[in-house]
Amino acid sequence: MTAILLERLTKFYGKARGVLDLDLEVAEGEVFGFLGPNGAGKTTTIRTLLDLIRPTSGSATVLGLDSRRDSVAIRARVGYLPGELSLWETMTTRQVLDHLGSLRRGIDPAYRDELLERFDVEPDRKIKDLSTGNKQKVGIIQAFMHRPEVLILDEPTVGLDPLMQQVTYEVIEEAQRAGHTVFLSSHVLPEVERIARRVGIIRSGKLIEVESVENLKERAVKLIEIRFGFPAPRAENLAGIPGVTDVYVSGDVVQLKVGGSMDPLVKALVPYEVLSIRTHETPLEEIFLELYRNGNDAN
């Protein structure tokens, strides 16, 4: 079933573009990464999903509910961590969580207390006395503590140390195993690669790619290192192979890049004695940058 559905979603701020003609479907139980730099349209999309702003045209639904008509029902079933978190400064953490829990007509206190312990948060300190990282942890706890069906997280690990980042990933993975959906906005690519199965890449308000991380890596240019017995091929013998670029020969070792299928290269190596082949996996960050360089501007 579908947890989040965008159909030609468009938002303008006067004449300024927010997002343009977004079509996107996120399945129930999926961790979906929404990628793009600041200003690309990630937060605009999220705020439209929650009816914090209204679209210029198009539609958005969450769990089959219309983002405008059914916004109250949606918020009851969603956990939300905003990118710019604002909490009641004179309240303690416990008071903030109790207040938000009462607005939700009750939560599981045992799970809330478990999260407080796992994130190492002192519940009786006032919000104004907390560091930026500790405030962010309170924001994460309030998003998760009612075990929502959908979690919408805008840059969740900003300000967290590596240990707390790991705890955040664990809590997200536990939510997914329970069948919940996570829509994760981020520009921290290693964390998205760590926890998301699919990603959408947004540039200048337009989606330029929606694909699984696995398929993106399959399509990416691969760096290959081949060690040959004698004799090793000359660079020009490999440079003409479909998909092969940047051939560099040093003695019996050849380094090259392959885009797309490896099959033409493998077949071309048949006449040679190949001692070893090493493939260096392309990180998601490099794939993202390449897609961003090649994407079409929304303007």
C-alpha positions as CSV (number, residue, x, y, z in Angstrom):
1,M,0.0,0.0,0.0
2,T,1.0,3.6,-0.5
3,A,2.0,5.7,2.5
4,I,2.8,9.0,0.7
5,L,1.7,10.1,-2.7
6,L,2.5,13.3,-4.5
7,E,0.8,14.1,-7.8
8,R,2.1,17.1,-9.8
9,L,2.7,18.9,-6.5
10,T,3.7,22.5,-7.1
11,K,4.4,25.4,-4.7
12,F,5.3,29.0,-5.6
13,Y,6.1,31.7,-3.1
14,G,4.9,34.6,-5.2
15,K,7.1,34.3,-8.3
16,A,9.7,32.3,-6.5
17,R,9.8,28.5,-7.1
18,G,9.4,26.2,-4.2
19,V,8.7,22.8,-5.9
20,L,7.4,22.0,-9.4
21,D,5.3,19.1,-10.6
22,L,6.5,16.5,-8.1
23,D,5.3,13.0,-8.7
24,L,6.3,10.5,-6.0
25,E,5.0,7.4,-4.3
26,V,6.4,6.0,-1.1
27,A,5.3,2.5,0.0
28,E,4.2,1.6,3.5
29,G,7.0,0.2,5.6
30,E,9.7,1.9,3.4
31,V,12.6,4.1,4.5
32,F,12.8,6.6,1.8
33,G,15.6,9.2,1.5
34,F,14.8,12.6,0.1
35,L,18.1,14.2,-1.0
36,G,19.1,17.6,-2.1
37,P,21.1,20.6,-0.8
38,N,19.6,23.5,1.1
39,G,17.1,25.4,-1.0
40,A,16.3,22.4,-3.3
41,G,12.7,22.0,-2.1
42,K,13.0,19.3,0.6
43,T,11.4,21.3,3.4
44,T,8.8,22.8,1.2
45,T,7.7,19.3,0.2
46,I,7.5,18.2,3.9
47,R,5.6,21.2,5.0
48,T,3.1,20.7,2.2
49,L,2.6,17.0,3.3
50,L,1.6,18.3,6.8
51,D,-0.5,21.2,5.6
52,L,1.8,23.7,7.2
53,I,1.8,25.4,3.9
54,R,-0.7,25.0,1.0
55,P,0.3,23.9,-2.5
56,T,-0.2,26.2,-5.5
57,S,-1.4,23.2,-7.4
58,G,-1.3,19.4,-7.4
59,S,-2.0,17.2,-4.4
60,A,-0.4,15.2,-1.6
61,T,-1.8,12.4,0.4
62,V,-0.5,10.6,3.5
63,L,-2.0,7.1,4.3
64,G,-4.7,7.8,1.7
65,L,-5.7,11.0,3.4
66,D,-5.7,14.4,1.6
67,S,-3.0,16.7,3.1
68,R,-5.5,19.7,3.1
69,R,-8.9,18.2,3.9
70,D,-7.6,15.6,6.4
71,S,-4.7,17.4,7.9
72,V,-5.7,16.8,11.5
73,A,-6.2,13.1,11.0
74,I,-2.8,12.9,9.3
75,R,-1.0,14.6,12.1
76,A,-2.5,12.1,14.6
77,R,-0.8,9.3,12.7
78,V,2.5,11.0,11.8
79,G,5.6,11.7,13.8
80,Y,7.4,14.9,12.6
81,L,10.8,16.3,13.3
82,P,11.2,19.7,11.7
83,G,14.4,21.0,10.3
84,E,14.2,24.1,12.5
85,L,13.2,22.7,15.8
86,S,11.5,25.1,18.3
87,L,10.6,23.9,21.8
88,W,9.2,25.6,24.9
89,E,12.4,27.0,26.5
90,T,11.1,27.3,30.0
91,M,9.7,23.8,30.2
92,T,11.7,20.7,31.2
93,T,12.1,17.9,28.7
94,R,9.7,15.8,30.7
95,Q,7.1,18.6,30.7
96,V,7.5,19.1,26.9
97,L,7.0,15.4,26.2
98,D,4.1,15.1,28.6
99,H,2.4,18.1,27.0
100,L,2.9,16.7,23.5
101,G,1.7,13.3,24.7
102,S,-1.5,14.8,26.1
103,L,-2.1,16.5,22.8
104,R,-1.9,13.1,21.2
105,R,-4.3,11.7,23.8
106,G,-1.8,9.5,25.3
107,I,1.4,7.7,24.5
108,D,3.3,4.6,25.7
109,P,5.2,6.0,28.7
110,A,7.5,3.0,28.9
111,Y,8.6,3.6,25.3
112,R,9.1,7.3,25.9
113,D,11.3,6.5,29.0
114,E,13.2,3.9,26.9
115,L,14.0,6.6,24.3
116,L,15.1,9.0,27.0
117,E,17.5,6.5,28.3
118,R,18.8,5.4,24.9
119,F,19.4,9.0,23.8
120,D,20.9,9.9,27.3
121,V,18.6,12.8,27.9
122,E,18.1,14.3,31.3
123,P,14.3,14.7,31.6
124,D,14.2,17.3,34.4
125,R,16.5,19.9,32.8
126,K,14.9,22.9,31.2
127,I,15.0,23.1,27.4
128,K,16.9,26.5,27.5
129,D,19.7,24.8,29.4
130,L,20.2,22.1,26.8
131,S,22.9,22.1,24.0
132,T,21.8,22.1,20.4
133,G,22.5,18.4,20.2
134,N,20.4,17.6,23.3
135,K,17.5,19.7,21.9
136,Q,17.7,17.7,18.7
137,K,17.5,14.4,20.7
138,V,14.3,15.7,22.4
139,G,12.9,16.4,19.0
140,I,13.6,12.9,17.8
141,I,12.0,11.4,21.0
142,Q,8.8,13.4,20.5
143,A,8.6,12.2,16.9
144,F,8.9,8.6,17.8
145,M,7.3,8.2,21.2
146,H,3.8,7.6,20.0
147,R,4.9,4.9,17.6
148,P,3.4,6.7,14.5
149,E,2.6,4.9,11.3
150,V,4.6,7.5,9.3
151,L,7.7,9.3,10.4
152,I,8.7,12.5,8.6
153,L,12.2,13.5,9.6
154,D,13.8,16.7,8.3
155,E,17.6,16.4,8.8
156,P,17.3,14.2,11.9
157,T,21.0,13.9,12.8
158,V,22.0,17.6,12.6
159,G,24.0,18.4,15.8
160,L,24.3,14.8,17.0
161,D,27.6,13.1,17.8
162,P,28.4,9.8,16.1
163,L,27.1,7.7,19.0
164,M,23.7,9.4,19.0
165,Q,23.6,9.3,15.2
166,Q,23.9,5.5,15.5
167,V,21.1,5.4,18.0
168,T,19.0,7.4,15.6
169,Y,19.6,4.9,12.8
170,E,18.8,2.0,15.2
171,V,15.4,3.6,16.1
172,I,14.6,4.2,12.5
173,E,15.4,0.6,11.6
174,E,13.2,-0.7,14.5
175,A,10.3,1.5,13.2
176,Q,10.7,0.0,9.8
177,R,10.7,-3.6,11.1
178,A,7.5,-2.7,12.9
179,G,6.0,-1.9,9.5
180,H,6.2,1.9,9.8
181,T,7.2,4.3,7.0
182,V,10.1,6.7,7.3
183,F,10.4,9.7,5.0
184,L,13.9,11.1,5.6
185,S,15.1,14.4,4.3
186,S,18.9,14.8,4.4
187,H,21.9,16.1,2.7
188,V,24.2,13.7,4.7
189,L,24.5,11.1,2.0
190,P,26.3,8.4,4.0
191,E,23.4,8.2,6.5
192,V,20.9,7.8,3.7
193,E,23.0,5.1,2.1
194,R,23.1,3.4,5.5
195,I,19.3,3.2,6.2
196,A,17.3,3.9,3.0
197,R,16.4,1.4,0.3
198,R,15.2,4.1,-2.2
199,V,16.0,7.7,-2.7
200,G,14.6,10.7,-4.5
201,I,16.9,13.4,-5.6
202,I,15.5,16.9,-5.9
203,R,17.2,19.8,-7.7
204,S,15.9,23.4,-8.0
205,G,12.4,22.2,-7.0
206,K,12.3,19.3,-9.5
207,L,12.7,15.5,-8.9
208,I,15.6,14.5,-11.2
209,E,15.8,10.9,-10.0
210,V,13.8,8.3,-8.0
211,E,15.6,5.0,-7.7
212,S,16.8,2.3,-5.4
213,V,20.3,2.8,-3.9
214,E,21.3,-0.5,-5.3
215,N,20.3,0.4,-8.9
216,L,22.0,3.7,-8.7
217,K,25.2,2.0,-7.7
218,E,24.8,-0.5,-10.6
219,R,24.5,2.4,-13.0
220,A,27.4,4.3,-11.6
221,V,30.8,4.5,-13.1
222,K,33.0,1.9,-11.4
223,L,36.8,2.2,-10.8
224,I,38.4,-1.1,-11.8
225,E,42.0,-2.3,-11.0
226,I,43.2,-5.3,-13.0
227,R,46.5,-7.1,-12.5
228,F,47.8,-9.0,-15.5
229,G,50.3,-11.8,-16.2
230,F,52.7,-11.2,-19.0
231,P,52.0,-9.5,-21.4
232,A,49.7,-6.8,-20.1
233,P,47.5,-5.1,-22.7
234,R,48.4,-1.6,-24.0
235,A,46.1,1.3,-23.0
236,E,44.8,1.8,-26.5
237,N,43.6,-1.9,-26.6
238,L,41.3,-1.2,-23.7
239,A,40.3,2.4,-24.4
240,G,38.0,1.4,-27.3
241,I,35.9,-1.0,-25.2
242,P,32.3,0.2,-24.8
243,G,31.8,1.9,-21.5
244,V,35.5,2.0,-20.7
245,T,37.2,5.4,-20.0
246,D,40.3,6.8,-18.2
247,V,42.6,3.9,-18.9
248,Y,46.0,4.0,-17.0
249,V,48.6,1.4,-17.4
250,S,51.5,0.9,-15.0
251,G,53.6,-2.2,-15.6
252,D,51.3,-5.2,-15.1
253,V,48.5,-3.1,-13.4
254,V,45.7,-1.3,-15.3
255,Q,43.3,1.1,-13.8
256,L,40.2,2.2,-15.7
257,K,36.6,3.3,-15.3
258,V,33.6,1.4,-16.5
259,G,30.1,2.9,-17.0
260,G,27.2,0.5,-17.3
261,S,27.6,-3.2,-17.9
262,M,30.9,-5.0,-17.3
263,D,30.2,-7.5,-20.0
264,P,32.2,-5.9,-22.9
265,L,35.2,-5.4,-20.7
266,V,35.1,-9.0,-19.4
267,K,34.9,-10.4,-23.0
268,A,37.8,-8.2,-24.1
269,L,40.0,-9.6,-21.4
270,V,39.7,-13.2,-22.6
271,P,43.0,-13.2,-24.6
272,Y,45.0,-12.0,-21.6
273,E,46.2,-13.7,-18.4
274,V,44.2,-11.9,-15.6
275,L,45.7,-12.4,-12.1
276,S,43.2,-10.3,-10.2
277,I,40.3,-7.8,-10.6
278,R,39.4,-5.3,-7.9
279,T,36.3,-3.2,-8.1
280,H,36.0,-0.1,-6.0
281,E,32.4,0.6,-5.0
282,T,31.2,4.1,-5.9
283,P,29.8,5.9,-2.8
284,L,26.3,7.4,-3.0
285,E,27.8,10.8,-2.5
286,E,29.7,10.6,-5.8
287,I,26.6,9.2,-7.6
288,F,24.6,12.1,-6.2
289,L,27.0,14.7,-7.3
290,E,27.2,13.2,-10.8
291,L,23.4,13.2,-11.1
292,Y,23.2,16.7,-9.8
293,R,25.8,17.9,-12.4
294,N,23.8,16.3,-15.2
295,G,20.3,17.2,-14.0
296,N,18.1,19.7,-15.7
297,D,17.5,23.1,-14.0
298,A,14.0,23.9,-13.0
299,N,14.4,27.4,-14.2
